[in-house]
Amino acid sequence: MYFLSRELYFPPVGQASPEGIVAIGGDLSPQRLLLAYNSGIFPWFEDDEPILWWSPPERMVLFFDELKISKSMRNVMNRDVFTVSFNKAFKEVITNCRDIKRDGQRGTWITQEMTDAYCKLHALGYAKSVEVWMGDELVGGLYGVDLGHIFCGESMFSKVPNASKVAFIALAKKLQIENYRLLDCQVHNDHLESLGAREIHRDDFLRVLKG
């Protein structure tokens, strides 16, 4: 296992452990985070752990022509219950992603250190958010890192049914119009699979990232 020093460096992702850990340690400076994302790596750890840097062997992604919008979701969106904004309330979104209670999880991997780091990235124009509103209330959203051709989704939240799906769909449609190559969802979950995301091999993901 590679332990990071102060040097701004990551080992090749092909040297990752079988589960996908590339390195341990380092910091969450904007420079290191941007190097990580541009190398196909992301941080994922809990409060009582050192910083763990991941590039899993299978990567969950959405190709925009594979986006699935169910009939029931189309009905929800057509009713205009929600309004969507982009990059208007980043800190509120990441804070809600951190604080929302999730079934089967004892806590959150979005530590205060992570929150501060991504707020710095947002101030630099790299971390961005999608907000979903009911009137003046923020009821859902997501945030991630924008590489200009790939958007690396980090986390989403929903206070009412379907709000996070609305955020995801709105982002996917926007990115498709802007000719992004894919939406990186990092690791598998059923919620994203229902929206059309699927796993591809790490090498295939890196080809798109570097292409």
Secondary structure by P-SEA (a helix, b strand, c coil): cccccccccccccccccccccccccccccaaaaaaaaaacbbbbbcccccbbbbbccbbbbbccccccccaaaaaaaaaccbbbbccccaaaaaaaaacccccccccccccaaaaaaaaaaaaaccccbbbbbccccccccbbbbbcccbbbbccccccccaaaaaaaaaaaaaaaaacccbbbcccccaaaaaabbbbbcaaaaaaaaac
